């Protein structure tokens, strides 16, 4: 799966599953401040990513992930190493 496909899937799930406004989704967007993702949303994200991409997010892996772009980087790395 290439980067563009990953970004499209992640953007779509953010819009559809978490009801985030499309204009709030851009590479430098802060997951917390710009996109409004809170701790309950992270629980949903773990379930959604497992369903869509087939791997579980480990909390310790998300420590440095602050932006949408970094989140897509993380998913791309995991998907390409499955």
Secondary structure, DSSP 8 states (H G I E B T S, - for coil): --HHHHHHHHHHHHHHHH---GGG-STT-BTTTTT---HHHHHHHHHHHHHHHS----GGGGTT--BHHHHHHHHHHHHHT-
